[in-house]
Amino acid sequence: MQKLPHHYAVTASASTEGLVALTSPKLAPLTSAPPAEYDGPGDQWSPETLLVAAVADCFILTFKAIARASKMDWVSIRCDVEGVLDRINNVTQFTEFTLRVVLDAPHGTHEHKAHRILEKSEEGCLITNSLNAEAHLNAEIRIAE
């Protein structure tokens, strides 16, 4: 890992009609639009879905790093995230994220160790740590017979 602080740059651009173009050096461009809940088309990434995706992605990347450091073998992981957007004190904001994680691990894996690594991944995720919303982890560990 490079020394902190890290800097990330994204450019968003748009005209009066159409999609927002999102670009960042060396990355494929993305387009976004308001979600259906805000009268958008509902068929494009939106700031809301991008934020929820960042939570899921960060959780898995954090898990991979912790599992590697802990020398825990695993087969696959899936993280479904639901973000709740609500209005609190006249401010629209995400109030919670529920992470539903399924971890497939090989025979001989210690379930307690796997669960602790999943908990550490949720606690160490820099995206959820950067947000005011609460994160809740619901984990299922499936160990091969």
N, C-alpha and C positions, 0 to 999 in steps of 0.2 A: 504494500500500500504506500502511496505517496504521502509525504508530510502534509498535514493540515495547515491552513484551510484549503479546501478544494473549491474550485469555481466552475459553474456550469452555465452555459449560455444557450438560450433559445430565442428565436425571433418568431413572432406571430405577425402575419400581415393579412389584410383583407381589403376588398372594395365594398361599396355600398350594398351589393347583392352577392350571394354565394357563400362559399366555405371560407374558413380561416386556414391559411397555410402555416404550418409549424415547421421550422427548420432549425437544425443545429449542426455545427461543423462535423463532417465525416459521418453523418447519420442520414438514413433515408427520410425524406420529408413525410409528414403526416398532414391530414386535413381534419378539421373539426367543425362542429356546428352545435347549436344548442340542442339539448336532449328533447325528446318528445314532451317531457313534463314542462318545458319552457317554450312550447309551441314550435320546436325544431323538428327536423325531418325524422329523427330517431334512428337513422341508418348510418350515422357517422360517430366517430369518437367525439366526446364532449369533454369539457374540463372536468365534469363530475366523474365520468367513466375513466378518464385518464388518472385522476387522483385515486380512485378505488383500485385501478390496475397497478398503480405504483405501490400501494399497500401490499397487494398479493405478490408482486414481483420482488419487492424488498424482503418480504418474509422468506420466500424460497431462497433467495441469494444469501440471506443471513443464515438460514438453516444449512445450506451447503457448506458454508465456511465453518460453522460450528461443528457440524458432523465430521468434516475432514479433520479439524483440529482435535476432535474427540476420538478419532479413529473408529467411528461407527459406520459400518456398512449399511447400505440401504439400496432399494431397488427403484422406487419411484415415489414421488410426492405430488399431491394435488392440493391447491389452496383456492377455495371459493370464498370470495369476500363480498359481503353486503354492507354498503355504507348507508347510513340513515341521515338524510338531509332534513333539517327542521328549522324552525324559527325560535330563537331563544333571545329574550330581551330585545326584540325588534331587529335581531341580526340573523340572517339566514346563514347556517353553517352546518357542517357535518357534526353530529353529536355522538355517533358511535360507529364502529366497524366490527362486524362479526366475521371472524376467520374460521371457516370449516375446513380442516386439514385432514387428509387421509395419507398416511405414510405406509408404504409397503416395504417390509424389511425381511431379510433372509432368516432362515431357521437359525436358532441360537441367539438371536438378538434379545437383549435384556429390555423388556418392555418399559421398566422404570427409567432406565437410562435414555431410551428413545423419547419417552414423554418429557423428561427433563430437558433434553436438547431442543425439543419443540417449544417448551416454555421459554428457554433462553433465547430462542430465535424471535419469539414474540416480544420479549423484553428488550432485545437488542436491535430491533428494526428501527433504523434511523428515520424512516418516513413517519411511522406512527409516533415515534418519540418527538417528532417535529410538529405534531398536530395537537390541538386541544381536545379532540374527540377521544373517548375511551375505546380501547380495543379489547375484544373478548375472544379467547381461543377455545374452540371446540375441536379436540383432536381425537382421531381414531387411528390406532396402530394395528396393522394387519401383518402378522408374522407368518411366514410360510411354514407349512408343516413338513 
